[in-house]
Amino acid sequence: MLLLLLEALFAGLLFVGIIWWTMFSGRQGGELPRTDEADQSDRKP
């Protein structure tokens, strides 16, 4: 029973670690600035 709990704890920590890594290991300056072309394509006439 203890082994199952340890395995579940490890899997949960691994899951949280992967989520943390993908969320906070991006570009150093944040997201790239948007260009005018991208801004205009998002707008509806």
Stockholm file with secondary structure:
# STOCKHOLM 1.0

chainA/1-45         MLLLLLEALFAGLLFVGIIWWTMFSGRQGGELPRTDEADQSDRKP
#=GR chainA/1-45 SS CHHHHHHHHHHHHHHHHHHHHHHHSSCTTCSCCCCHHHHHHHSCC
#=GC SS_cons        CHHHHHHHHHHHHHHHHHHHHHHHSSCTTCSCCCCHHHHHHHSCC
//
